């Protein structure tokens, strides 16, 4: 078992569950790996230092360019950055004449680097523009809160934030934007706090800020994170060679539900329900498994890691190994892993 390195105080400088991922990936000299969510480069570095392998990193955030440039200079010929979404990994790798890889690593969600930059607008801890765009292009959270109809906005907050008070929050947002456009993270957080109330401590226990789930919902919606994850899992299935490993770290139930269902389907362990009842059409698939589980259930960070990096506390790591069978067809109902609520 690899031992995770000493963890510095700045969580941007090390990957969550880095030691566990390295164990599962088990990099070998000459093999090729994909770090689908490059960020600060922690997983890429771990792989490159562990073996004389090649890593193709993918990220849609242009802010990673400098980090990637330095890593390419440190590991000449072995590290390559492919700008874009990880859901397009098959196409991006094909452009590099790479048709199969030995491992894919995905760390889902916003990176600490993005979260801590107030100008990116992912957090209300420090006031900034209401952006939340991972690629710095396209629809922003400001566009959503100011232009979306109240009912649709409530649905977004409920579906992607699992926020029970979504309708009250949406109504407060619509009333506030009628007075002045909502452009700042602190401005939106204050609107939500006034709408639902906030007690920082209840019976001595610290409560999460009432804007937390709404901010999560807006971020997921703006970046199509669940759709990106769904497509990315299928893309990884297509490019992984036999016995190649797919490791995915998630940080909330919406992500983990998609990953869990995908691995269950592809490994052939999806529950079939009662044998006395008609089987739903969605379960009627006898495809040969394209993955085999390496570990049953999610792995979680150690107590020591959580103490040193509180953001790792909700992380779940799932990993499976590719079989030799062909990937499942993308037009099948069983591929729609994101439809389970």
HELIX and SHEET records of a PDB file:
HELIX    1   1 UNK A   11  UNK A   13  5                                   3    
HELIX    2   2 UNK A   18  UNK A   25  1                                   8    
HELIX    3   3 UNK A   42  UNK A   50  1                                   9    
HELIX    4   4 UNK A   62  UNK A   64  5                                   3    
HELIX    5   5 UNK A   65  UNK A   74  1                                  10    
HELIX    6   6 UNK A   86  UNK A   88  5                                   3    
HELIX    7   7 UNK A   89  UNK A   94  1                                   6    
HELIX    8   8 UNK A  112  UNK A  116  1                                   5    
HELIX    9   9 UNK A  118  UNK A  120  5                                   3    
HELIX   10  10 UNK A  141  UNK A  147  1                                   7    
HELIX   11  11 UNK A  150  UNK A  161  1                                  12    
HELIX   12  12 UNK A  166  UNK A  179  1                                  14    
HELIX   13  13 UNK A  185  UNK A  196  1                                  12    
HELIX   14  14 UNK A  212  UNK A  223  1                                  12    
HELIX   15  15 UNK A  225  UNK A  239  1                                  15    
HELIX   16  16 UNK A  253  UNK A  267  1                                  15    
HELIX   17  17 UNK A  281  UNK A  283  5                                   3    
HELIX   18  18 UNK A  303  UNK A  308  1                                   6    
HELIX   19  19 UNK A  310  UNK A  314  5                                   5    
HELIX   20  20 UNK A  333  UNK A  335  5                                   3    
HELIX   21  21 UNK A  337  UNK A  339  5                                   3    
SHEET    1   A 7 UNK A  79  UNK A  83  0                                        
SHEET    2   A 7 UNK A  54  UNK A  59  1                                        
SHEET    3   A 7 UNK A  32  UNK A  35  1                                        
SHEET    4   A 7 UNK A 101  UNK A 107  1                                        
SHEET    5   A 7 UNK A 240  UNK A 250  1                                        
SHEET    6   A 7 UNK A 316  UNK A 322 -1                                        
SHEET    7   A 7 UNK A 291  UNK A 293 -1                                        
SHEET    1   B 2 UNK A 201  UNK A 202  0                                        
SHEET    2   B 2 UNK A 205  UNK A 206 -1                                        
END                                                                             
